[in-house]
C-alpha cells in the first residue's frame, strides 16, 4: 500500500502547467513538495495567499507564513498576500483550476463527505464547500478504508455531504480511480504489491475494471 508521501507524489503527476491549485489540509499539502520543476503552477491557500512553495526547512521557518491548515510554509518569488474575502472571491469566481482534498467518504457518482466526524465537535466545513462547488477539477487523496476496515468508496455517502457529483479522480493507498458519472469508479492503477482482487473487495461502490491494470511506478 502507498504511504502518505507516495499518495502525494502520485497526485503531483496530475498537475498541469499554468494551473492555479488549492491544496486541502492533510495529505494534499504534501503535493507542494513534489510538483515537477519544469511546471509553472500557482498554489493558492484560502486564508489569503497565492504562491506557496515547499515546506520550510528548520532554518527557514517563519511563524507568520501559514497555510489554511496552520502549517508553516514558504512563498515563491512573485507571491501575493491578501484577505480571505478576496481569496474566496477568487475561488467562487471559478479561478481555481484544480482542488486537491482529503475525504472521509466518496460516492460512486462523485459526492464527497469530508468535514463532519461523528461524535466529535466541528466548527463547520470551512472553505471545502466553496472549493468543491467552484473548481474545474477535484482530486481526492484518501485512505481506501477506515481504521476499522470499512470501505470509504461507497454507493452513497453516509456522512453529511460537502459537495455533489464533483469528484473527478481519487488516489488512495491502494489505487488510482476515475469517477464516471452514472457508471461508478473506474480502476486506472494499483499500488505496488496490491492486487485487483483486493481493491474489488475493499470498494463498496460500483467498480469498473477493464483490461490489465498497471502497477504504479515510483522513482
C-alpha positions in Angstrom: 0.0 0.0 0.0 1.1 3.6 -0.5 2.1 5.8 2.3 1.0 9.5 2.5 4.1 10.7 0.7 3.6 8.3 -2.2 -0.1 9.3 -2.5 1.1 13.0 -2.7 3.8 12.0 -5.3 1.2 10.2 -7.5 -1.2 13.2 -7.3 1.5 15.6 -8.3 1.6 13.8 -11.7 -1.9 15.1 -12.4 -0.8 18.7 -12.1 -0.6 20.6 -15.4 1.4 23.7 -16.4 -0.2 27.0 -15.7 -2.8 25.8 -13.2 -3.9 27.6 -10.1 -4.2 24.9 -7.4 -5.7 24.8 -3.9 -4.3 22.2 -1.6 -6.5 21.0 1.3 -5.5 20.0 4.8 -3.6 16.8 5.4 -2.1 14.7 2.5 -2.9 17.3 -0.1 -0.5 19.8 1.4 2.4 17.4 0.7 1.8 17.7 -3.0 3.6 21.0 -2.9 6.9 19.2 -2.4 6.6 17.0 -5.5 5.4 19.2 -8.3 7.9 18.8 -11.2 10.4 21.6 -11.6 9.5 22.1 -15.3 5.9 23.1 -14.5 4.9 26.6 -13.6 1.9 26.5 -11.3 0.5 28.8 -8.6 -0.6 27.2 -5.3 -3.5 29.0 -3.5 -4.5 29.0 0.2 -7.9 30.2 1.1 -6.6 32.2 4.1 -5.2 34.6 1.5 -2.1 33.5 -0.3 -1.0 32.9 -3.9 2.4 31.4 -4.5 3.0 28.7 -1.9 6.4 27.0 -2.0 7.6 23.7 -0.5 7.5 23.2 3.3 10.4 25.1 5.0 13.5 23.5 6.5 14.1 24.2 10.2 16.3 27.2 9.5 13.7 28.9 7.2 10.5 28.6 9.3 8.6 31.9 9.5 5.6 31.6 12.0 3.8 34.4 10.2 3.6 32.4 7.0 1.0 29.6 7.3 -1.5 27.8 5.1 -5.2 27.1 5.8 -4.2 24.2 7.9 -2.0 26.4 10.1 1.2 24.7 8.8 4.3 26.9 8.3 5.1 27.3 4.6 7.4 29.1 2.2 6.5 31.5 -0.5 7.9 31.7 -4.0 9.0 34.8 -5.9 6.1 36.9 -7.0 3.7 35.5 -4.3 0.8 37.7 -3.1 -0.9 38.1 0.3 -4.4 39.3 0.7 -7.5 38.9 2.8 -9.8 35.9 2.9 -12.7 37.8 1.3 -10.5 38.3 -1.9 -9.4 34.7 -1.6 -13.0 33.4 -1.7 -13.9 35.8 -4.4 -11.2 34.1 -6.5 -12.5 30.6 -5.5 -16.2 31.4 -6.1 -15.3 33.2 -9.4 -14.0 29.9 -10.8 -10.4 31.0 -11.0 -9.0 27.8 -9.3 -8.3 25.1 -11.9 -7.6 22.2 -9.5 -8.5 21.5 -5.9 -6.9 18.5 -4.1 -8.8 17.5 -0.9 -8.9 14.8 1.7 -12.2 12.9 2.3 -13.9 10.6 4.7 -16.2 9.2 2.0 -16.7 9.4 -1.7 -19.7 8.0 -3.5 -19.7 6.3 -6.9 -21.4 9.4 -8.5 -18.7 11.7 -7.2 -20.3 13.0 -4.0 -17.8 13.9 -1.3 -18.1 13.9 2.5 -15.0 15.5 4.2 -16.0 17.8 7.1 -18.1 16.1 9.8 -16.7 13.4 12.1 -19.4 11.5 14.1 -19.1 12.1 17.8 -16.7 15.0 17.5 -17.2 18.7 17.8 -16.6 20.5 14.5 -16.6 24.2 13.6 -18.1 23.7 10.2 -16.9 22.7 6.7 -14.8 25.8 6.2 -13.8 26.5 2.6 -14.3 23.0 1.3 -17.9 23.7 0.2 -16.8 26.6 -1.9 -13.9 24.8 -3.3 -15.8 21.7 -4.5 -18.6 23.9 -6.0 -16.2 26.1 -7.9 -13.0 24.4 -9.1 -12.8 22.9 -12.6 -11.3 19.7 -11.3 -11.4 17.9 -7.9 -8.9 15.2 -7.0 -9.3 13.4 -3.6 -6.4 12.0 -1.6 -7.6 9.4 1.0 -7.3 6.0 2.6 -9.3 3.4 0.8 -10.7 2.0 4.0 -11.4 3.3 7.5 -9.4 2.3 10.6 -12.0 -0.5 11.2 -11.6 -1.8 7.7 -14.8 -0.4 6.1 -14.6 0.9 2.6 -14.7 4.7 2.1 -15.6 4.4 -1.6 -19.3 3.9 -1.4 -22.5 3.6 -3.4 -23.8 6.6 -1.3 -22.1 8.7 1.3 -23.4 8.1 4.9 -21.8 11.2 6.3 -23.0 14.8 5.7 -22.3 15.8 2.1 -19.8 18.6 1.3 -20.4 18.6 -2.5 -22.5 16.6 -5.0 -21.1 15.0 -8.2 -17.9 16.9 -8.1 -15.0 14.5 -7.6 -13.2 13.6 -10.8 -10.4 11.4 -9.6 -9.3 9.6 -6.4 -5.9 8.5 -5.3 -5.9 6.1 -2.3 -3.3 4.0 -0.6 -4.5 1.1 -2.9 -5.4 2.6 -6.2 -6.0 5.4 -8.7 -9.6 5.7 -9.8 -11.6 7.9 -12.1 -15.2 8.8 -11.1 -17.5 8.3 -14.1 -21.0 9.8 -13.7 -23.7 7.2 -13.8 -21.1 4.4 -14.1 -19.1 4.3 -10.9 -15.4 4.1 -10.1 -13.0 3.1 -12.9 -9.8 1.5 -11.7 -6.8 3.0 -13.5 -3.8 1.9 -11.5 -3.0 -0.2 -8.5 -0.4 0.3 -5.7 2.8 -1.8 -5.8 2.0 -5.3 -4.5 -1.8 -4.7 -4.3 -4.0 -7.0 -6.4 -7.1 -6.1 -8.4 -9.0 -8.7 -6.3 -8.1 -6.8 -3.1 -9.2 -3.5 -4.5 -12.5 -5.0 -5.6 -13.1 -6.5 -2.1 -12.4 -3.1 -0.4 -14.6 -1.0 -2.7 -18.3 -0.9 -1.8 -19.4 1.3 -4.8 -19.6 0.0 -8.3 -16.0 -0.6 -9.6 -15.2 -0.9 -13.3 -12.2 -3.0 -14.2 -11.2 -3.0 -17.9 -8.2 -4.9 -19.2 -4.9 -5.2 -17.5 -4.5 -2.7 -14.6 -0.9 -1.4 -14.4 1.0 -1.1 -11.2 2.2 2.4 -10.1 5.9 3.1 -10.5 7.8 5.5 -8.3 11.3 6.9 -8.8 
